[in-house]
Amino acid sequence: MESIKTIIIDDEDHCRSTLNKQIEWYCPEVEVVGEANGVKSGFDIISEKQPDLVFLDIEMTDGTGFDLLRRWEKPPFKFIFTT
């Protein structure tokens, strides 16, 4: 089975860490290939890593998850809001 390349975007370290552990424990088919703490860093890592799935916080210090998603006409990945 091919792994699901995933990125976690949240401005709170403990939230990223907790989600990363839960994915590791319960979702062996999901591979976290990167993390970001905001809209700009999230856009950069998504562009670099081309994930299949993004776990995305809504309210972050430099904008919202919706601001990030608006950078694409149709995001080339699935996303799950984690707020």
C-alpha positions, 0 to 999 in steps of 0.5 A: 500500500502506498503511503498518504503524504501529509502535512500538518499546519498549525501555529501551536507546537503542542497541537502539531505534536499531538496530531503527529503522535496520533497519526503515528499510532493510529494511521500507519498508512499516513506519512507526515512529510512536513509541518508548518506554523502558519499560512506563509510557511504552509504554502511554502511546504505544500509547494515543496512537498506536494502532499496528498492530505493537509491537516489545517488549523483555521486561526493562525497568527499570520492568517487563516486556513481559508486564506491558505486555501484561497491561494489555489483555484482548486487545491491539489490536495485533500484537507481536514480542518483541525481547530 
